[in-house]
């Protein structure tokens, strides 16, 4: 958040040309443009300013897409379908209201407004765009295909990075017993893991149930590349969330002997490979920092259980407590983070949205919705030690996954 953003005019011609081309694509082929939006999620890392306003390239793409969709689709799109969504609309309204209150409660109002725009309003509007645009299985497969290919590209670049150290921050090159950890297009291995782990669960379920958005071999190969890339992040939260999530989902369909054999193999692997064994410890500096951040967050909640600290308020919370460790924007826990940033109402309405999505799955189970359940389960499990929503790419992915419970 604190990095200096280059002025917009330095890259203005190229950016304007690209945005005009994307606007044309959004008009001619909105579903393909939406797929490219999902493929371009790491573009939030391209930051600059338009006058005094900080923004990202991803945000510009979202704004252009939504503007074109509203401008050209008001005659062709059936907006009455939004009313048919029922109680999810009320849950979203509650979440949005909570986030607006969180802006007022924030010690950093301008920055809080920026987070409200990027993490709440834009992703929710994309959710409604998906509900309006997806009409057939072919429509859905197109978007899922583009997202899978992009996840494969992100993973493949990570593997290249592992072999060459290209654009890999020096701190992750590996030294002594600390393993080399890849970041791909992101700035930290955990950011890559937060992106990959739930997606890997999602596409693993689709593939295991023979739902192919690409050819069978191609889809399988991309999953292998994604798995290797996730492993090379050495993110314990991602491993634990993915493995536990898939075990919980698939246990009823797998014999206990195969399940036990798989767990034994994982345990032996974990304690026989030095780099993995070292990452499994919970007494290292990273784990101690996570625990300290969670403790600081819990302390703030006890003092302010209804409002938390407001959007972009956790840094102030740490300063108030004279926190001596490394400063982070959020504690590493999805419940604490949402409670602190959006208040009690925001946290409860967020999980209400998930529950309503799961209710829709139970009412009308499909393969894609089951895969979406896997995504949400891994996201929440990973979120016990990370913050898998309050981030540009992750918030868009979350609302995209939620939309899958309400289309077709």
N, C-alpha and C positions, 0 to 999 in steps of 0.2 A: 504493500500500500504506500510505502514511503518513497519508492523509487521515482526519480524525476522523469516526467513524460516529455518526449520530444514534441516540439510545436507541430500543429497540424499542417501548416503551410509547407514544411519540408518535403512531405510526401503527398501533397494535395492532388496533383494531376493523376498519379497512379491510383490513388484511393477513389477519386471521383469516377474515373473510367471503370474501375472494378465494380463500384456500387451501381453505376448505370447499367452495366451488363447484368448484374445480379437482379436489378429491378426488372429488366426485360425478361429474364428467366423466371422470376416470380410471377410475372403476368402470363407468360406462355405455358409454363410447366411448374405450377406452385408446389406440387408434391416433390418433384425433383429438387426444387430450390430448398424445400424444407429438409430434405435428406442432406443436401450440401451444408445446411446450417448445422446439423448434427455432426457431420464430418469435420466441420471447421471449429468445433468447440474449443480446441487449444488456442484459437485466435484471440481469446480474451487476454493472452499474454502480450499481444501487440497493443501497447498503451500509448496514448498521446492526448493532446488537449485541443479542443476547438474553442479558441478564445480562452476564457477562464474555466471552461467546463472540461473536467477530465472524462475520458471515455476509453473504450476499447474497440478494436476492429470487430469483434463478435457482436457488441452492442449495436454498432452501425448496421451490420447485416440483419440483425433482428428487427430493428426499427424500419429498415427499407422493406423487408419482407412483410411485416405487419401492415405498413402503410399501403403497399400495393394490394395486399389481400383485401383490406377494408375498402379501398378506393374502387377496385374493379370487381369485387366479389359480392357487393351488397345486392346485386340483382340476381346472381346465380346461386349463391349459397343460402341454404335454408337455416337462418338464424334461430328459427323456432325450435330447432333440435337442442339448443342449449337449455331451453326451459324443461325439456324432457329428461335432463340429467338428474333432476330431483334434488335429493338431500345433499349431494356433493356440492351443489352451488352454495348452499347455506354454510357448509363447512369451510369452503373457500372464502366466503364473505367474512366469517369469523376470523380466519387466519389473516386475511388482509387487514381487517380492523385492528387486530392485535399488533400487526407490524406498523400500522400508522401510529398507534399509541406508543410503540417502542421508539419511533422517531422522535416523538415529543419528549419521551423520557431520556433520550440519549444525551450524553454530555458533549457529543460531536454531531450537531444537527445536520450540517451540510454533508458530512461523510455518511451519516445514517440515511439521508435521502438517496445518496448514490447506491447504497446497498439495497434499499427498498426497491429501487428501479431495476437493479441488475439481478437480485436474488428472488424477488417476489413478483412484481408487476409483469415484467417481460416474460418470465417462464410461464406464469399463469395464462397470459394471452396466447402463448404458443400452445398450451394445453387445449384451449378452446379452438385454436386454428386446426389442430390435429383432429379434433372431434368433428369439425365441419368438413374437412377435406377427405378423410378416409371413407371410401364408399365400398370398396371391394377388397378381396384378399390380394389381388394384384397390386392395388395401391399400397397396402400394408407391407407386402413383400419388397416393394421397391425401396421404401424408406429403411426397412430392416437390412436390406442388402447393402445400401450405401453406408449405414452405420457400422456394419460388420467389416466392410472393406477398410473403412477409416481406422477402426480399432486395430486391424491387422497392420496397417501402415505405421501407426503409432508404435506398435509392438516391434515391428521389423526394424524401425529406426533405433529402438532401444537395444536390440541385439547388435546392430552395427556399432552403436555407441559403446557397448561392452567390449567389442573387439578392438576398437580404435581409440576410445576415450574422446571421440569427437563431440564437442560441445557438452562434455560432461564436467560439471563443476569439480574443481580439484579436491574438495573435501570428500567426494564420493569415489575417488580413485582406489581406495582401499589401502590401508597401512597396518602392518602387524596382523593382529587377529581380526581386525575390522574388515569385512568383505567389501569388494567393489560393488557399488549399487548404481543401477541405471536410473535415469530420469526421463529419457526420451525427449519430447518437446517441452516437458514441464520443468520446473525449477527444483523439485525435490522428489526423491523416490516415493515418498508416501502419497504425493499428489498423483503420480502415475498409478500407484496401487489402488487409490480411491476410485480412479477412473476405470481401471481394468477389472478388478475383482467382481463387482456386481454384473458387469457386462459378460464376463466369462461364464458366470453362473447362468445368466439368461440364455446365451447361445449354446451352452452345454446342454441345457434342458431341451431346447429346440432340436438340437442334433440327435440327442439320445431318443427323442420321440419321432425322429425321421421327418422333421419339418425343415426343409432346406430352402434357404433364400438364395443360395448359390449351389453349384454342383456339390455332390456329396463329398468328393475327395478334396475339393477346394475349401469347403467349409470346415472339414476336419483339419486340414493343414493350417488354416488360420487359427483355429482353436489351439493347436499345438504351439504355434508361435506366440499366441497370447499367454499361454500357460508358462512358457519359458520366460517370457518377459516379466510376468508377474513374480515368478520365482526370483529373478535377478534384482527385483526391488528390495528383497529381504525385509519385507514389511510383515511383521508378525501378526498385526491386526488383520491384514488382508488374508493371510494364510488361514488363520483361525476362523475368520468369518466365512470364507469360501468353503472350507472343509466341513465345518460344523453345519453350515446352511444346507449344503448338498446332502450330508448325512441325514439331517432331520427330514428333508424332503423325500429322499429316495429309500430310507431305511425300510419303510413298509413293503417296498418292491424288491429288496435285496435279501438273500438268505443271510442269517446271522453269521454263518461261517465265513462267507465272502467279506462281510462287513468287518468281522473281527480280524481276518487276515490283512485287510487293507489298513486298519488302524495299527496293527503290529508293524507293518512295513513302514508306515509313516513315523512311528516312534523310533524304530531302529535307525532309519535314515536321519532323523532329527538329531540323535545323540551320537551318531558315528561320523558325521561330516563336521569338522571343526567349525567352519564358518556358520553353519546352521545351528550347531549347538550353542555357540556364543550368542547368536541372535535370540535363542529361546530363553535366555535368562531374564529375570524380571528385576534384577538388582543393578542394572547398568545405568549410566547417567541419563539416557533417554527415558527409560521407564520411571526413574525417580522424578524427572522433570514432569512427565505426564501426570504422575500422582500428585505432585505439588500444585499443578495447574487445576486439577480436579478439586483439590482441597480448597484452593482459593475461590473457585466457582461455587462450591457448596456453601462456603462461609458467606458469600454475598447473597445467595438465595435465602439463607436463614435470616438475613437482615432485611431483605426486600423480596419476599416470596411472590408477590403479585406482579411487580414490574421488572424484576431482575435488574440489569444494568442498562437496558435499552440497546438499540442497534449500535454497533461499534463502540460499546461501552466497556468491554472487558479489559482493555488496556488501562482505562481509568480505574477499574476495580483493582487491578494489580498494583497500580501506583498508590491507591488508598491503603493497601495492605503492606506497603513497603516490600513488595515481592523482589527477592534478590536473584532469582533465576532468569533464564532467557524469556523475553517477553513474546507472547503469542497473541493472536487476535481472539482465540477461543480456547476454552478448556477442551481436552481431547475426549469428549463424550457427547454424543448426540443429544441426550436428554438435558444435560447441564447447559450445553451450548444454546439449544433452542429456548430453554427456560430463561436463561440470562438475557439473550438477545431479543426475544419476542414476548417475554413475560409468560406467566402461567397459562393465560388464554391461548397464546400462540403455540406453546408446546402441546397443549391438549388438542387444539384444533388440527395441528399437523398430524398427530397420530389418529385423530378421528378421520381424516382424509384417507389414511392408509386403511383403516378398518372398513370404511365404506367401499373402498376399492376391492378389498378381500370379500366383502359381502356380495359384490357384483360377480366376482369369480365363482363363489359358491352357488349363486343363482344360475349362472350360465358358464360353466367351465369350458375352456378351450385350451388348446396347446399353447398358444401365444400368451394367454392370461396365466397359465401355470408357470411359464417361463418368467413372466413379470412378477409373480409371487416369489420366485427364486431370487430375482434381482432385489426386491424389497427386503427379503429375509437376510440376505448377505449384507445389504447396505446397513440394516439395523444392527446386526451382529458386529460388523466391522466398526459401526458407530459407537460401540461400547468403549472403544479406545481411540476413536478418531472423530472428526466432524465431517460427515459425508453429505452435507446439504449446503452449508453456507459458503458457497464457492460458485463462480460463474458457470462453469461447465456442469458441475454436479447438480445444481438447481434446475437447469434446463433438462438434464437427463431424468431427474426425478419426475418432473411433470410430464415428460414424454412417456415414461413408463406408466404413470397413473392414467394417462389418456388411453392406453391399451385396454384398460378394463371397461372403457365406455364407448368403444367403436365396434362396429360389426355386431 
